[in-house]
Amino acid sequence: MLFRLLYPPFFFPQLLVTQVVSLSPRTSSATVTLGHTKVIGTANLTTNIDFFGGVPFASSPLGTLRFEAPVLQTSFPQNVTTFDATAFGDACIQLSHLKMSEDCLKVDIFRPAGTSAQSNLPIQPSGPVLANLFPFCRQFLLIPRYRIHGGGLKTGGSPGIDPSALIARSVIRGTPIVYVATNYRMGPFGFPVGNEVNVTGGVNLGVKDVLVALNWVQANIQAFGGDPTKVTIFGESAGATLSSLTYMGNHIAGLARGAIFASASPSNQKAGSALEGQPVWERFVGNVTSCAAVATSGSTLGCMKNASTAELLEAYTTVGETGWTLIVDGDILPALPSVLFAQGDFAKLPFIAGDVLDECTLFVPQVPMQSYSSDTIKAALTQLYSPPVPGVTDDELSDKIDQLLMLYPDDPALGSPYNTGNETFGLPSGWKRSTSIYSNIDTYFYLFTQPQTEDPSLGVNHKMTKEFFFGLVQDDGVSSDAALSLIMMDCWLSFANSLDPNNRKGTTRPPHGDNGTVMIKDDFRTEGINAINENPLIFYH
C-alpha cells in the first residue's frame, strides 16, 4: 500500500460513474429560498444529510440555445414560487444512459442536516457520535466542494456516486462541506466540431457549462449554507480534464480557490482544430433525417436546432462517440495546454493532482491472440494522432512515433501494470508495452499504488480510486483499504477547508526541503515522458 502526498513542481491529471444514491424512506422536507422561490429538497433522517436535486444553473439548451454557449440562470422565472428538488435531474444525452434529456444543465447539492443560510464561519465541534455532531452544523458556513463527473466527455452524470460518507466524515473531523455535483453536455451536444460551430462560439460547450455552473455556485451557494469564497473543484478522469482546463487561461479566477485533479490532465483529451472536425460534423448532420440535405452546405445549424432530440440521438448512435473533442478556439482553449503552461497562462491557485500506478491498463484491449508488435502499436498511435496539426508532416509524425517505440522497449518487466515483473497474464508481451506508452502523463503530488485483487492484469488501474475518495470501501477487517480511504478523505477534506491536505486533522506529511523536494523522485521512464512532452504539436498536448 502506498498513498503519498507530495509537495512541489507541477502539473496535472481523468472519472467513471456508476453508483447512484438511494435516499432512505425515513425522510422529511428540507427547504432553501432562492429569490422568490422556495426550493424543496429531502432531509434524510438516517444519514442526517439534506439533498436538493436537479436545480437548474442555466437555461434549457434547446431550440435556439442548442449548440450554443450556456445561459446562466441564477433565479427561477417569476411564476415559479416553489421548485421540487427531491429527485436527481436527468443526465445529459449519451449513448449509455436510460434517464437522460437535453434539458440537463442541473446541479445536485448535498449538505449536513441543520445547515442554514444564516450560518457563521466554521467552528471545530468534537465528539465521537455522528448523530450528536450534526446539530452543530447550524453554526457553520460550510466549505463548498464542487464535483465534475467523468466518462471520457461521452458518458456520466451528476447523480453518479453517493457522497454521504464523505460528508459524514467532514462533520466528524470538524471540517464540514457542502457538496455540489454538476452535469455538462457531452458528445456532439457538448463538444461539437467543425467550422460552423467554431465561428458561432459553439465549441468546448462542456467546459463552458462547468464554468457557468461555477458562476451559479457563486450566486447561490450561500443560501444552502456554503461559503462562495471557499469553493474547491474536484474531478476524476474526464472530470479532472475539465477541472484542469478551467485553470488554463485562468478561467477559474473568482470562481474557486483550489482544485483536486485525479487521474487526468488538461492534455488527456485530444485538442484539435475546427477544420479537422468538419468531416465528423458533416457525417453527423447527414444522419439526421430532417437535415441530411444540408449536411455539406456549410449552413446546418438552423436545421439542427429545429431537429428533434430523437433524430439527433439516432444520428449520434450511427456515427458513434469518436471525434467529439476539445477545440483550440482562441477562447476557452487559446492554445494547446502545454503551450499555455510554458507561457505561464494558467491560474496560480493551489491544487492536488495525481495518478494511479497503472492508469491505462483499462484502455488497451486485452486480446490474447492480438499481435502487439511494433507495427501494430505504431499503426494505433498513427491513427490516434492523425491527421497531424498544420506544420507537422506525416513523416515527422512517423519519426517521432518510431522514437517513442525505441524508448518503450518490448520488455514485459518494464511495462504496465508495473511491479509485476515478466508476468503477462496470458497476453502477448507487447500488451504491457502498449499500456506503458499510453499511460505516461507527467504528474505530481500523489501516487496511488494500493493493490487490488479482482483482476491482477489491470494492476492499480484507472477506476480504483473513486471508492476510496468517497468512503465506499468495505471494511473486511483484513485489508488496509478502509483505513486508507479515511486517510484519503481526510486529505481531500483538509484541502477543501484550508488548502492544505495536512492540516493536523489526519495524517501529517511535513514538507521535504526548502525547495519543495518531492518524496517520490520523478525520474521513472524519463526519456519516454520527455519524448512526449517535448513534442506538443505531434502528441496534441
C-alpha positions as CSV (number, residue, x, y, z in Angstrom):
1,M,0.0,0.0,0.0
2,L,1.2,3.5,-0.8
3,F,-0.5,6.8,-0.8
4,R,1.9,9.7,-0.7
5,L,1.2,13.4,-0.9
6,L,3.9,15.3,-2.5
7,Y,4.7,19.0,-2.4
8,P,6.0,20.9,-5.4
9,P,6.7,21.3,-9.2
10,F,3.8,20.9,-11.5
11,F,1.2,19.6,-13.2
12,F,-2.0,17.9,-13.8
13,P,-4.2,14.9,-14.2
14,Q,-9.2,11.7,-15.7
15,L,-13.9,9.6,-13.9
16,L,-16.2,6.9,-14.2
17,V,-19.7,6.9,-13.0
18,T,-21.7,4.0,-11.6
19,Q,-23.3,4.1,-8.2
20,V,-26.5,6.1,-7.7
21,V,-27.5,7.5,-4.3
22,S,-30.7,5.9,-2.9
23,L,-32.4,8.1,-0.3
24,S,-33.7,6.4,2.8
25,P,-37.5,6.1,3.3
26,R,-37.0,7.9,6.6
27,T,-37.1,11.4,5.1
28,S,-38.7,14.8,5.6
29,S,-38.5,18.1,3.7
30,A,-35.6,20.4,3.6
31,T,-36.1,23.9,2.1
32,V,-34.0,26.7,0.8
33,T,-35.2,30.1,-0.6
34,L,-33.6,31.4,-3.8
35,G,-35.1,34.8,-4.5
36,H,-38.8,34.4,-4.7
37,T,-38.7,30.6,-5.0
38,K,-38.8,28.0,-2.2
39,V,-36.7,25.1,-3.2
40,I,-38.0,21.9,-1.6
41,G,-35.5,19.1,-1.1
42,T,-35.2,16.0,1.0
43,A,-33.9,15.7,4.6
44,N,-32.6,12.1,5.1
45,L,-33.2,11.3,8.7
46,T,-31.0,8.3,8.6
47,T,-27.8,9.9,7.2
48,N,-28.5,13.4,8.5
49,I,-27.9,14.8,5.1
50,D,-30.1,17.3,3.1
51,F,-30.4,16.7,-0.6
52,F,-31.5,19.2,-3.4
53,G,-31.6,17.6,-6.8
54,G,-32.0,18.8,-10.4
55,V,-31.6,22.5,-9.7
56,P,-31.1,24.4,-13.0
57,F,-28.0,26.5,-13.3
58,A,-28.6,27.5,-17.0
59,S,-31.5,27.9,-19.4
60,S,-32.5,24.7,-21.2
61,P,-30.1,24.2,-24.1
62,L,-32.9,23.5,-26.6
63,G,-34.1,25.1,-29.8
64,T,-32.1,28.3,-30.5
65,L,-29.8,27.5,-27.5
66,R,-28.8,24.1,-28.8
67,F,-25.1,24.1,-29.8
68,E,-24.7,27.4,-28.1
69,A,-22.9,28.6,-25.0
70,P,-24.9,28.1,-21.8
71,V,-27.0,31.0,-20.5
72,L,-26.6,31.4,-16.7
73,Q,-29.8,31.2,-14.7
74,T,-29.3,32.3,-11.2
75,S,-33.0,32.5,-10.3
76,F,-36.3,30.9,-11.3
77,P,-39.0,32.6,-13.5
78,Q,-41.3,34.9,-11.7
79,N,-44.2,32.4,-11.9
80,V,-42.2,29.7,-10.2
81,T,-42.8,30.1,-6.4
82,T,-41.9,26.5,-5.4
83,F,-39.5,24.1,-7.0
84,D,-39.4,20.3,-6.4
85,A,-35.8,19.3,-5.8
86,T,-36.5,15.9,-4.3
87,A,-35.1,13.9,-7.2
88,F,-32.0,13.9,-9.3
89,G,-32.1,15.8,-12.6
90,D,-31.7,13.8,-15.8
91,A,-28.2,13.1,-17.2
92,C,-27.2,14.8,-20.4
93,I,-27.6,12.9,-23.7
94,Q,-25.3,10.0,-24.2
95,L,-25.2,6.5,-25.7
96,S,-25.2,4.6,-22.5
97,H,-27.8,6.1,-20.1
98,L,-31.5,5.5,-19.8
99,K,-32.7,8.5,-17.8
100,M,-31.4,11.4,-19.9
101,S,-32.5,14.7,-21.5
102,E,-31.1,17.6,-23.4
103,D,-32.6,19.7,-20.6
104,C,-29.8,18.6,-18.3
105,L,-27.9,21.6,-17.1
106,K,-28.6,21.0,-13.4
107,V,-26.7,20.7,-10.2
108,D,-27.3,18.3,-7.2
109,I,-26.5,19.7,-3.8
110,F,-25.8,17.7,-0.5
111,R,-25.2,19.3,2.9
112,P,-25.2,18.2,6.5
113,A,-28.6,18.4,8.2
114,G,-29.3,21.6,10.1
115,T,-27.2,23.9,7.8
116,S,-28.9,27.2,7.1
117,A,-28.2,30.4,5.1
118,Q,-27.6,32.2,8.4
119,S,-24.6,30.0,9.4
120,N,-21.4,31.5,10.6
121,L,-17.8,30.6,9.7
122,P,-16.7,27.1,10.7
123,I,-16.1,26.1,14.3
124,Q,-14.4,22.9,15.5
125,P,-17.0,20.6,17.1
126,S,-15.8,17.5,18.7
127,G,-17.4,14.2,19.8
128,P,-17.4,10.6,18.6
129,V,-21.1,10.2,17.8
130,L,-22.2,11.2,14.3
131,A,-25.8,11.9,15.4
132,N,-24.7,14.3,18.0
133,L,-22.4,16.2,15.7
134,F,-24.9,17.3,13.0
135,P,-26.8,19.8,15.2
136,F,-23.6,21.8,15.5
137,C,-23.7,22.4,11.7
138,R,-26.3,25.2,12.3
139,Q,-23.3,27.3,13.3
140,F,-21.2,26.7,10.2
141,L,-20.7,28.5,7.0
142,L,-19.7,25.4,5.1
143,I,-17.0,24.8,2.6
144,P,-18.5,24.0,-0.9
145,R,-16.9,21.1,-2.7
146,Y,-17.8,21.1,-6.4
147,R,-17.5,17.8,-8.3
148,I,-17.3,17.4,-12.1
149,H,-18.1,13.9,-13.3
150,G,-16.0,12.0,-15.8
151,G,-16.7,9.5,-18.5
152,G,-14.4,10.5,-21.4
153,L,-16.6,13.5,-22.3
154,K,-19.1,10.9,-23.5
155,T,-20.9,9.3,-20.6
156,G,-21.8,10.0,-16.9
157,G,-23.9,12.4,-14.9
158,S,-24.1,14.2,-11.6
159,P,-26.0,11.5,-9.7
160,G,-23.1,9.3,-10.2
161,I,-21.8,8.5,-6.7
162,D,-23.0,8.7,-3.1
163,P,-21.1,11.4,-1.2
164,S,-22.8,10.6,2.1
165,A,-19.8,9.0,3.7
166,L,-17.6,11.9,2.6
167,I,-20.0,14.5,4.1
168,A,-20.3,12.5,7.3
169,R,-16.6,12.3,7.6
170,S,-16.3,16.1,7.1
171,V,-18.6,16.6,10.0
172,I,-16.8,14.1,12.3
173,R,-13.5,15.8,11.7
174,G,-14.9,19.3,12.2
175,T,-14.5,20.5,8.6
176,P,-18.0,20.2,7.2
177,I,-18.6,20.7,3.5
178,V,-21.5,21.4,1.1
179,Y,-21.2,19.0,-1.9
180,V,-22.3,20.1,-5.4
181,A,-22.3,17.8,-8.4
182,T,-22.9,19.2,-11.9
183,N,-23.9,17.9,-15.3
184,Y,-22.4,19.2,-18.5
185,R,-23.2,18.4,-22.2
186,M,-21.2,15.6,-23.8
187,G,-20.6,14.1,-27.3
188,P,-21.9,16.2,-30.2
189,F,-24.1,18.2,-27.8
190,G,-21.2,19.4,-25.6
191,F,-18.2,19.1,-27.9
192,P,-19.4,19.7,-31.4
193,V,-16.8,20.2,-34.1
194,G,-16.4,21.8,-37.4
195,N,-16.1,25.3,-38.9
196,E,-19.7,26.4,-38.4
197,V,-19.9,25.9,-34.6
198,N,-16.4,27.3,-34.2
199,V,-17.5,30.6,-35.8
200,T,-20.6,30.9,-33.6
201,G,-18.7,30.0,-30.4
202,G,-20.4,26.6,-30.1
203,V,-17.2,24.6,-29.4
204,N,-16.0,23.4,-26.0
205,L,-19.5,23.7,-24.6
206,G,-19.0,21.2,-21.9
207,V,-16.2,23.3,-20.4
208,K,-18.4,26.4,-20.7
209,D,-21.2,24.5,-18.9
210,V,-18.8,23.8,-16.0
211,L,-17.8,27.5,-15.8
212,V,-21.4,28.7,-15.8
213,A,-22.3,26.2,-13.1
214,L,-19.5,27.6,-11.0
215,N,-21.0,31.1,-11.6
216,W,-24.3,29.7,-10.3
217,V,-22.5,28.4,-7.2
218,Q,-21.1,31.9,-6.6
219,A,-24.5,33.4,-6.8
220,N,-26.5,30.8,-4.8
221,I,-24.4,28.5,-2.6
222,Q,-24.7,30.8,0.5
223,A,-28.4,30.1,0.6
224,F,-27.5,26.4,1.1
225,G,-25.1,27.3,3.9
226,G,-21.9,27.3,1.8
227,D,-19.2,29.9,1.6
228,P,-18.7,31.1,-2.0
229,T,-15.2,32.3,-1.2
230,K,-14.1,28.8,-0.4
231,V,-15.0,26.7,-3.4
232,T,-12.8,23.7,-4.3
233,I,-13.4,21.9,-7.6
234,F,-12.8,18.2,-7.9
235,G,-12.8,15.9,-10.9
236,E,-11.6,12.4,-11.7
237,S,-10.8,11.1,-15.2
238,A,-12.6,13.4,-17.7
239,G,-13.8,15.4,-14.8
240,A,-10.2,16.2,-13.9
241,T,-9.5,17.1,-17.6
242,L,-12.3,19.7,-17.4
243,S,-11.3,20.9,-14.0
244,S,-7.8,21.4,-15.0
245,L,-8.9,23.1,-18.2
246,T,-10.5,25.8,-16.1
247,Y,-7.0,26.6,-14.8
248,M,-5.7,27.1,-18.4
249,G,-6.1,30.8,-19.3
250,N,-7.2,31.4,-15.7
251,H,-10.9,31.0,-16.5
252,I,-11.3,29.8,-12.9
253,A,-10.5,33.3,-11.5
254,G,-13.1,34.4,-8.9
255,L,-15.0,31.1,-9.2
256,A,-12.9,28.7,-7.0
257,R,-9.8,28.9,-4.8
258,G,-8.4,25.4,-5.3
259,A,-8.8,22.2,-7.2
260,I,-8.2,18.4,-7.0
261,F,-7.3,16.7,-10.2
262,A,-7.4,12.9,-10.0
263,S,-6.1,10.7,-12.9
264,A,-6.1,13.2,-15.7
265,S,-4.7,16.4,-17.0
266,P,-5.8,19.1,-19.5
267,S,-3.9,17.2,-22.1
268,N,-5.7,13.9,-21.6
269,Q,-8.4,14.7,-24.2
270,K,-7.0,15.4,-27.7
271,A,-7.5,19.1,-28.6
272,G,-7.8,19.5,-32.3
273,S,-8.7,22.2,-34.8
274,A,-12.2,23.1,-36.0
275,L,-11.2,22.3,-39.6
276,E,-10.1,18.8,-38.6
277,G,-13.6,18.1,-37.2
278,Q,-15.6,19.2,-40.3
279,P,-16.0,15.7,-41.8
280,V,-17.2,14.4,-38.4
281,W,-19.9,17.1,-38.2
282,E,-21.0,16.6,-41.8
283,R,-21.4,12.9,-41.2
284,F,-23.4,13.6,-38.1
285,V,-25.7,16.1,-39.9
286,G,-26.0,13.7,-42.8
287,N,-27.6,11.1,-40.5
288,V,-30.2,13.5,-39.1
289,T,-33.1,12.7,-41.3
290,S,-34.6,16.2,-41.5
291,C,-31.2,17.8,-42.1
292,A,-29.4,15.4,-44.4
293,A,-30.0,17.5,-47.4
294,V,-27.9,20.4,-46.0
295,A,-25.1,18.3,-44.5
296,T,-22.3,19.7,-46.7
297,S,-23.8,23.2,-47.3
298,G,-21.8,24.9,-44.5
299,S,-25.1,26.2,-43.2
300,T,-26.5,23.5,-41.0
301,L,-27.2,25.0,-37.6
302,G,-30.6,26.4,-38.3
303,C,-31.9,22.9,-39.3
304,M,-30.0,21.2,-36.5
305,K,-31.5,23.4,-33.8
306,N,-35.0,22.5,-35.1
307,A,-34.4,18.8,-35.3
308,S,-35.9,16.6,-32.6
309,T,-33.8,15.1,-29.8
310,A,-34.7,11.6,-31.0
311,E,-33.3,12.4,-34.5
312,L,-30.1,13.7,-33.1
313,L,-29.7,10.7,-30.8
314,E,-30.3,8.3,-33.6
315,A,-27.6,10.1,-35.7
316,Y,-25.2,10.1,-32.8
317,T,-25.8,6.3,-32.4
318,T,-24.9,5.8,-36.0
319,V,-21.8,8.0,-36.2
320,G,-20.5,7.0,-32.8
321,E,-18.6,8.6,-29.9
322,T,-15.3,9.3,-31.7
323,G,-14.4,12.7,-32.9
324,W,-16.3,14.9,-30.4
325,T,-13.5,16.7,-28.8
326,L,-11.9,19.8,-27.4
327,I,-11.1,22.5,-29.9
328,V,-8.2,25.1,-29.8
329,D,-10.6,28.0,-30.2
330,G,-8.6,31.0,-29.0
331,D,-11.1,31.4,-26.1
332,I,-11.7,28.6,-23.7
333,L,-8.6,26.9,-25.1
334,P,-6.4,29.7,-26.6
335,A,-3.6,27.2,-27.4
336,L,-2.5,23.7,-26.5
337,P,-2.3,23.3,-22.7
338,S,1.4,22.7,-22.8
339,V,1.9,25.9,-24.7
340,L,-0.2,27.9,-22.2
341,F,1.7,26.3,-19.3
342,A,5.0,27.2,-20.8
343,Q,3.7,30.8,-21.2
344,G,2.6,30.9,-17.6
345,D,-1.0,31.4,-18.8
346,F,-2.7,29.4,-16.1
347,A,-4.4,30.1,-12.7
348,K,-1.9,30.4,-9.9
349,L,-4.1,28.6,-7.4
350,P,-3.4,25.7,-5.1
351,F,-4.2,22.2,-6.3
352,I,-3.8,18.5,-5.6
353,A,-3.0,16.3,-8.5
354,G,-2.1,12.6,-9.0
355,D,-2.5,9.3,-10.7
356,V,-2.8,5.6,-10.0
357,L,0.2,3.4,-10.8
358,D,-1.3,1.7,-13.9
359,E,-3.6,4.4,-15.4
360,C,-4.1,2.9,-18.9
361,T,-4.4,-0.9,-18.4
362,L,-8.2,-0.3,-18.8
363,F,-7.9,1.3,-22.1
364,V,-5.6,-1.0,-24.1
365,P,-7.7,-4.1,-25.2
366,Q,-6.7,-7.4,-23.8
367,V,-6.7,-9.7,-26.8
368,P,-4.6,-12.9,-26.2
369,M,-4.1,-13.6,-29.9
370,Q,-3.6,-9.9,-30.8
371,S,-0.2,-9.0,-32.3
372,Y,1.2,-6.2,-30.1
373,S,4.1,-5.8,-32.5
374,S,5.9,-2.6,-33.1
375,D,4.0,-2.2,-36.4
376,T,0.6,-2.8,-34.6
377,I,1.4,-0.2,-31.9
378,K,2.7,2.2,-34.4
379,A,-0.4,1.9,-36.5
380,A,-2.6,2.6,-33.5
381,L,-0.5,5.6,-32.4
382,T,-0.6,7.0,-36.0
383,Q,-4.3,6.7,-36.1
384,L,-4.6,8.4,-32.8
385,Y,-2.5,11.4,-33.7
386,S,-3.6,11.8,-37.3
387,P,-4.1,14.0,-39.2
388,P,-1.0,15.9,-37.9
389,V,-1.6,19.5,-37.0
390,P,-0.6,22.2,-39.6
391,G,3.1,22.5,-39.7
392,V,3.8,18.8,-38.9
393,T,4.3,16.4,-41.8
394,D,3.3,12.7,-41.9
395,D,7.0,11.8,-42.0
396,E,7.7,13.8,-38.8
397,L,4.8,12.1,-37.0
398,S,6.2,8.7,-38.2
399,D,9.7,9.5,-37.0
400,K,8.5,10.6,-33.5
401,I,6.4,7.5,-33.0
402,D,9.5,5.4,-34.0
403,Q,11.5,7.3,-31.4
404,L,8.8,6.6,-28.8
405,L,8.8,2.9,-29.6
406,M,12.5,2.8,-29.1
407,L,12.2,4.4,-25.7
408,Y,9.5,1.9,-24.6
409,P,11.1,-1.5,-25.4
410,D,9.2,-4.7,-25.8
411,D,10.2,-6.0,-22.3
412,P,7.4,-7.2,-20.1
413,A,9.3,-6.3,-16.9
414,L,9.3,-2.6,-18.0
415,G,5.6,-2.5,-19.0
416,S,2.4,-1.6,-17.2
417,P,1.0,-3.0,-14.9
418,Y,4.2,-2.1,-13.1
419,N,5.8,-4.1,-10.3
420,T,4.7,-7.4,-11.9
421,G,7.9,-8.5,-13.5
422,N,7.7,-10.7,-16.6
423,E,4.1,-11.8,-15.9
424,T,2.0,-11.1,-19.0
425,F,-1.3,-12.6,-17.7
426,G,-1.7,-14.8,-20.8
427,L,-1.3,-11.8,-23.2
428,P,1.5,-11.0,-25.6
429,S,4.4,-9.1,-24.1
430,G,3.6,-6.2,-26.3
431,W,0.4,-5.5,-24.4
432,K,2.3,-4.3,-21.3
433,R,4.4,-2.2,-23.7
434,S,1.3,-0.6,-25.1
435,T,-0.2,0.2,-21.8
436,S,3.0,1.8,-20.6
437,I,3.2,4.1,-23.7
438,Y,-0.4,5.2,-23.3
439,S,0.0,5.8,-19.5
440,N,2.7,8.4,-19.3
441,I,1.3,11.7,-18.1
442,D,3.8,13.8,-16.1
443,T,2.0,14.3,-12.8
444,Y,2.9,15.3,-9.2
445,F,1.7,15.3,-5.7
446,Y,0.4,11.8,-5.1
447,L,0.7,8.3,-6.4
448,F,-1.9,5.7,-5.6
449,T,-0.5,2.1,-5.6
450,Q,-2.9,0.2,-3.3
451,P,-3.0,-3.3,-4.8
452,Q,-6.4,-4.7,-6.0
453,T,-7.4,-8.4,-6.3
454,E,-10.3,-8.5,-8.8
455,D,-8.0,-8.6,-11.9
456,P,-4.2,-8.5,-11.4
457,S,-3.6,-8.0,-15.1
458,L,-5.1,-4.5,-14.7
459,G,-2.7,-3.6,-11.9
460,V,-3.6,-0.5,-9.9
461,N,-6.0,0.8,-12.6
462,H,-7.7,3.9,-13.6
463,K,-11.1,3.4,-11.9
464,M,-9.8,2.2,-8.5
465,T,-9.6,5.4,-6.5
466,K,-13.3,6.5,-6.7
467,E,-14.4,4.3,-3.9
468,F,-11.5,5.4,-1.7
469,F,-12.2,9.1,-2.4
470,F,-15.9,8.7,-1.3
471,G,-15.5,6.3,1.6
472,L,-17.3,3.5,-0.2
473,V,-14.6,0.8,0.6
474,Q,-16.0,-2.0,2.8
475,D,-14.0,-2.8,5.9
476,D,-13.3,-6.5,5.8
477,G,-11.2,-6.5,8.9
478,V,-8.2,-7.8,7.0
479,S,-7.1,-5.4,4.3
480,S,-6.0,-1.8,4.9
481,D,-8.4,-0.4,2.3
482,A,-10.9,1.1,4.7
483,A,-8.2,2.8,6.7
484,L,-6.6,4.2,3.6
485,S,-10.0,5.5,2.4
486,L,-10.2,7.5,5.7
487,I,-6.8,8.9,5.1
488,M,-7.6,10.0,1.6
489,M,-10.9,11.6,2.6
490,D,-9.1,13.4,5.3
491,C,-6.6,14.8,2.9
492,W,-9.3,15.9,0.4
493,L,-11.4,17.5,3.2
494,S,-8.4,19.1,4.7
495,F,-7.5,20.7,1.4
496,A,-11.1,21.9,0.8
497,N,-11.1,23.5,4.2
498,S,-7.7,25.0,4.4
499,L,-5.9,24.5,1.0
500,D,-3.6,22.2,3.0
501,P,-4.1,18.5,2.7
502,N,-2.3,18.0,6.0
503,N,-4.0,20.4,8.5
504,R,-3.5,18.2,11.5
505,K,-6.9,16.5,11.1
506,G,-5.4,13.4,9.6
507,T,-2.0,12.0,8.6
508,T,0.7,14.7,8.8
509,R,3.1,14.9,5.9
510,P,5.7,17.7,6.5
511,P,7.3,19.4,3.5
512,H,10.5,17.9,2.3
513,G,13.2,20.6,1.9
514,D,13.0,24.3,1.4
515,N,12.8,24.0,-2.4
516,G,9.8,21.7,-2.3
517,T,11.6,18.4,-2.9
518,V,9.2,15.6,-3.8
519,M,9.0,12.4,-1.8
520,I,8.8,10.3,-5.0
521,K,11.6,11.2,-7.3
522,D,10.1,11.9,-10.7
523,D,12.7,10.2,-12.9
524,F,10.9,7.0,-13.9
525,R,10.5,6.5,-17.7
526,T,12.2,9.9,-18.1
527,E,13.2,9.5,-21.7
528,G,9.8,8.3,-22.8
529,I,8.0,11.0,-21.0
530,N,10.3,13.7,-22.3
531,A,9.8,12.4,-25.9
532,I,6.1,13.1,-25.4
533,N,6.5,16.4,-23.5
534,E,8.9,17.9,-26.0
535,N,6.6,17.4,-28.9
536,P,3.3,19.0,-28.1
537,L,2.3,19.5,-31.7
538,I,2.9,15.9,-32.5
539,F,1.1,14.4,-29.5
540,Y,-1.6,17.1,-29.1
541,H,-0.9,18.4,-25.7
